[in-house]
């Protein structure tokens, strides 16, 4: 359940959250996980854990014009497991705010990234569902 935030507070939280994710994309020293779809399927479900200091990034290939639906179910002390970044090839951000779901038409063909992180909690668990359709 979402609680309303004042725009300035939301902006500060978003910036503070995205800094580690942007560093993660820039540095190859952190682990980036490849999202794998089973042969003949267009969806994947992964479960994992995340810590505040180490967001998890999933990457996957998709084509321009495909529809993407992403849903995150998280469990943490402060109920704050979020998708902090959804990036198109070239680094374009598709999500203007922190959230737990997104759907839309993909703007280009290539490698997409989904960053999962925490706002205040130290650790959390999650289930991420990604569905791509033509």
N, C-alpha and C positions, 0 to 999 in steps of 0.2 A: 504494500500500500504506500502510495506516495504522500509525502507531506509537503505543503507549499513552502517555498523558500523565497526570500527576497532576491531580486535579480542580482544584486551585487554579491551576496553570499554564494549564490549558485555559480556565478562566474568565477569567483575565487576558488571554490571547491573544484570546478571543472579544470581550471588552469593547473592547480596543484596536482590533480590526478593525472592529467595528460603529460606533464613533464616526465615522469618515469616511463610512460608508454612511448613517448617520442624518443627518449634515450634508448629504450629497448630496440626500437626500429633502427636506430643509428649505430648501435653497437652489436657486433657479432658474438660477443662474449656471453650473452645470455641465451637461454634455450628458447627457440621458437618452434612450436609444434605444428606439424603438417596435419590438416584435417583430411581424413581419408573417407571416401564414399565407397561402399561395397559395389562391386561390378553390377551394372544394371539398375542401380538405385540413384536417386537424386537427393537423398537426405542422409544426415549423420547425427548421431547423438553421442556426446562424450561427457564423461564425469571426471571431476578432478578437484584439487584443492588449490587455493591461492593464498599468498601472504601479502600484507600491505606493502612490503619492500620489493616484492618481485611479482609484478603482474604477469599473467599468462597470455601469450599471443598465439592464436591459431591462424594459419594461412591456408588458402585454398584457391584453386583455379576456377574461373567462371568466364562466361562470354557476355559481350555487350547485348543488352536487350532481355537477358534472362531475368526472371523474378527471383528475388532473394527474400527469405523470411528467416529471421533469427530470433530465438527465444531463450532467455536465460532464467533458470530457477536457482537461486542462491540461498545459502544458509550461513549466517554469521551472527555474532553477538548483537551487533547493531543493525541487522537486516540491511546491509549495505554492499552486497556483492552486485556489481554493475558492469555493463558493457561501457567501457570508457572511450573506446575508439573503434570505429568501423571505417577502414581505409580502402579506397579503390587503388588500382595500379597508378603509380605516380604520386601517391601520398594524399590525394583528395579525400577529405573527411566527409563521410556520408551521414554522420550523426552529429547534430549541433549540440546535443546535451547528453549527459549521463542518463542511461536508461536500462531497461531489462528486455526490450524487444525492439525490433525494427523490421520493416518490410518495404520493398520498393524495387524499381526497375534498375538494373545495373548499367552504369554509363559507359563502360569500356571492357574490352577483353584483357585478361591478365590475372595477376596474383593479388588477391584481396586479403586483408588482415582484420581479425577481430581481437581486440584487447579486453581482457577481463581483469578487474581489480577490485580493491576495497577502498572505501572512503575513510572510515575510522577504525574498524575492527582490525585486529592483528592477523587473524586467519579466518578462512571460510571455505566452504565447499560449494560446488555448483554442478548443474547439469545444463549443458548447452545443446540446443537443437538447431540445426541449420538445414534449410530446405531450399533447393534451387529447382525452378521449373522453367520451361521454355515459353 
